[in-house]
Structures are given as structure tokens and as C-alpha cells.
Amino acid sequence: MKFREEVIGGCTLYLGDCREVLPTLGKVDAVVTDPPYGVGLGVKANNQRFDRPQYESFEDTPENVEKICVPAVISALSMSARGLVTPGVKNMWLYPKPKHVGAVYYPAASGCNTWGFSNWQPLFYYGDDPYGGTGSLHDSFQSTEAAEQNGHPCPKPIRQMTWMVKRATLPGETVLDIFMGSGTTLVACAKLGRKGIGIELEPKYFDIACRRVEAAYKQGDLFIEPPKKPEQGRMI
């Protein structure tokens, strides 16, 4: 089966169903992905809670998360050394038990639930810490940055995804995102010197991802502080 494939810099983007694309791929170093959360983002849901677009071709229901997203994540993790997944709060117990749990904390509330406003996102860690688990790195992240409004209903802030990619991988490793969306994970890969593989079902989001990844390579690395200008020392 053939899929539309775009190679941009060190990233390869596939347009297709991840369940069909995954068997054609080889091993990767890490899965870093942000699946749908099962909160009703879909054209049939007509969910007016969200002042943003709805998913074009996926009904974001708990049933579809269990039937489609969870098996796809399990399949992807079987191909990788480790994984970092944001499962969402509502349906996180549907996923396999992680080796460790962290969180993304949003000081501003990010969504509502039956008990009020949610201001956190669980991080599920699978496999071993690439940095040795020495305790020198945080397992959680505070996000104060607004996501780029690019036409996708649930884009992620670039600094959050950059932190996740960096936390789960070493320089030069290959990252797989099976729910690529608008391509933020691969943009982070481009900025950090990682190779990226992204899979997206919806052509509209796939095209957005291609444009963003291409722009990221043209801009260079915006997340590494440039070296300071050398200063001449004083004689004492």
C-alpha cells in the first residue's frame, strides 16, 4: 500500500492511517505523541464548548480512543526503545500502565470537566530514561505559552513539545509521532537536531504540518541560546 510521503530535512511525513503506515516502518528510538483525548472534538459532536475548529475526519469519542488510539500507541511503542505520551485526563486509564508518570502544568485552566477546570496534562513515560534516570532532569513541565492557532483544533505549544522531545531522546535519535496533527513534534525535532517521522490521517492537517516543518528548517534552531560574545579578561 502506498502513502503520500514528504521528506523535509531530517523529517519524513506520511499521510495515512497510522495503523496502516506503522507496519511499513522500522525501529525508532522514541515515540512522542499527543493522541486525541476523547472529549468530543468532532464534526458529529457539535460540541460548542470549544471555541475552535472540530476534527475534520475523526470522531473524538472515548469509544474511538479505546478502539483506535490505544492500539495504535501500543503498536508504536512495540517498535521503539521508549515513549512519552500525553493521553489526556479523561481516558488515560485506557492506556497501558506506564513506567512513570509526570505532568504538564498549565497555570491558566486549559479545559473544563465535571469537577471544574483542568490545569494539568498527564505524561506517560514508557521504557528507560535515555539520560540514565539520575534524577538530574525534571519529569514535568510548566507551560505558560499559548499554542499557535494554525487551523488544527488542538495544537500544542512549541516549547512544550520541544521539552518533551528533548526529555525523551538524545541528539541524533529518531522520534515517531503517530498522531502528527499540525506537526509540532516534528518542528521540535527540526529545532533540536533529531530525526522525525510523523503520520497524519487528515490531508488538511498534513499540509499544515509540511509547511511548518519546512519553515522550521529554514529558521534554524530557536531554542538553543546563542554563545555569548567572548569578553577579554582583566589583569589584576
Residue pairs with C-beta under 8 A, 6 or more apart in sequence:
1 20
1 24
3 14
3 15
3 16
3 20
3 21
3 24
4 14
4 15
4 16
4 206
5 12
5 13
5 14
5 15
6 12
6 13
6 210
7 13
8 210
8 213
8 214
8 217
9 190
9 213
9 214
9 217
10 189
10 190
10 193
10 194
10 195
10 196
11 186
11 189
11 190
11 195
11 196
11 197
11 198
11 213
12 196
12 197
12 198
13 180
13 183
13 186
13 197
13 198
13 199
13 200
13 206
13 209
13 210
13 213
14 21
14 197
14 198
14 199
14 200
15 200
15 201
15 203
15 206
16 199
16 201
17 201
18 72
18 76
18 178
18 179
18 199
18 201
19 68
19 71
19 72
19 75
21 199
22 72
22 75
22 76
22 79
22 178
22 199
25 79
25 176
25 197
26 79
27 79
27 80
27 81
28 79
28 80
28 81
28 174
28 175
28 176
28 197
29 80
29 81
29 82
29 130
29 169
29 170
29 173
29 174
29 175
30 80
30 81
30 82
30 83
30 84
30 127
30 130
30 168
30 169
30 173
30 174
30 175
30 176
31 73
31 76
31 77
31 79
31 80
31 82
31 83
31 84
31 85
31 126
31 175
31 176
31 177
31 178
32 83
32 84
32 85
32 161
32 164
32 165
32 168
32 169
32 175
32 176
32 177
32 185
33 73
33 76
33 83
33 85
33 86
33 176
33 177
33 178
33 179
33 185
34 85
34 86
34 154
34 156
34 161
34 177
34 179
34 181
34 185
35 65
35 69
35 72
35 73
35 85
35 86
35 87
35 88
35 178
35 179
36 55
36 58
36 60
36 64
36 65
36 69
36 88
36 154
36 179
37 60
37 65
37 87
37 88
37 89
37 90
37 91
37 154
38 60
38 61
38 62
38 63
38 64
38 65
38 69
38 88
38 90
38 91
39 47
39 60
39 88
39 90
39 111
40 47
40 49
40 60
40 61
41 47
41 50
41 54
41 55
41 60
41 153
41 154
42 54
42 55
42 58
42 59
42 60
42 61
43 54
43 55
43 56
43 59
44 59
45 54
45 59
45 60
45 61
47 54
49 112
50 153
52 149
52 153
52 154
53 151
53 152
53 153
54 153
55 153
55 202
56 202
56 204
56 205
57 201
57 202
58 64
58 201
58 202
62 90
62 91
62 94
65 88
65 91
65 94
66 91
66 94
69 179
70 94
70 95
70 96
72 178
72 179
73 83
73 85
73 95
73 96
73 178
74 96
76 83
76 176
76 178
77 83
77 96
77 126
77 127
79 176
80 127
80 176
81 127
81 128
81 130
82 125
82 126
82 127
82 128
82 129
82 130
82 168
83 124
83 125
83 126
83 127
83 168
84 123
84 124
84 125
84 126
84 164
84 167
84 168
85 95
85 98
85 123
85 124
85 126
86 104
86 121
86 122
86 123
86 124
86 164
87 94
87 95
87 122
87 124
88 121
88 122
89 113
89 118
89 120
89 121
89 122
90 113
92 122
92 124
95 124
96 126
98 124
98 125
98 126
99 125
99 126
99 127
99 128
100 125
100 139
101 122
101 123
101 124
101 125
102 122
102 123
102 125
102 138
102 139
102 140
102 141
103 120
103 121
103 122
103 123
103 140
103 141
104 120
104 121
104 123
104 140
104 141
104 142
104 143
104 160
105 119
105 120
105 140
105 141
105 142
105 143
106 119
106 120
106 121
106 142
106 143
106 144
107 119
107 142
107 144
108 119
108 144
109 117
109 118
109 119
110 117
110 118
110 119
110 121
111 117
111 118
112 118
123 139
123 140
123 141
123 164
125 139
125 168
129 137
130 168
130 169
130 170
130 173
131 137
131 170
137 167
139 167
141 160
141 163
141 164
141 167
143 157
143 159
143 160
145 157
145 158
145 159
145 160
146 157
147 155
147 156
147 157
147 158
147 184
148 155
148 157
148 158
148 182
148 184
149 155
150 182
150 208
150 212
151 182
151 204
151 205
151 208
152 181
152 182
152 205
152 208
154 181
155 181
155 182
155 184
156 181
156 184
156 185
157 184
158 184
158 187
158 188
159 223
161 184
161 185
161 187
161 188
162 188
162 191
162 192
162 223
164 185
164 188
165 175
165 185
165 188
165 189
165 192
165 194
166 188
166 192
168 175
169 175
169 192
169 194
171 192
171 193
171 194
172 193
172 194
172 195
173 194
173 195
174 194
174 195
174 196
174 197
175 185
175 186
175 189
175 194
175 195
175 196
175 197
176 196
176 197
176 198
177 185
177 186
177 196
177 197
177 198
177 199
178 199
179 199
179 200
180 186
180 198
180 199
180 200
180 205
180 206
180 209
181 200
181 205
181 209
182 205
182 208
182 209
182 212
183 198
183 200
183 205
183 208
183 209
183 210
183 212
183 213
184 212
185 196
185 198
186 196
186 198
186 209
186 212
186 213
186 216
187 212
187 213
187 216
188 194
189 195
189 196
190 196
190 213
190 216
190 217
191 216
191 221
191 222
191 223
192 221
192 223
193 221
196 213
198 209
200 206
200 209
